[in-house]
Amino acid sequence: MLINIYKIPLFFMVLHAFLAAVWNVGGLWLISQGQSPLGPTASTAAIILMIILILIYIFTLKTGYEKVFIFMALIGALLGSMTIYGALTKEHTLWPSEFWRYAGIAVNSLAAIGFVLTLKVFFEKYK
């Protein structure tokens, strides 16, 4: 079963999406309290997108759509990479502290790691 073959990359990608959703929930809660979010933005749409991404990851592996899984891993990595780029190029004052800026970079790095591991598993599988 593909879910067992891609277990480690799936872990990184699901962890990224889960933590990104939690990050946005926290940001929305802070906004509701009249405070600044943990990063430049926080949205319900991002929470829903991350939940859908997790479900797609699992569904594609359970149903044998390996290439769709790899494509979705790429999408997750692109989303994470764009966020990392923003953290490195946007004004530092958009985060409550440098800690949260680097925490966001760490969370989004998980998506890139997951994608690289996905490619590694895929190419090792077809050696």
Secondary structure by P-SEA (a helix, b strand, c coil): cccccaaaaaaaaaaaaaaaaaaaaaaaaaaaaccccccccccaaaaaaaaaaaaaaaaaaaacaaaaaaaaaaaaaaaaaaaaaaaacccccccccaaaaaaaaaaaaaaaaaaaaaaaaaaaaac
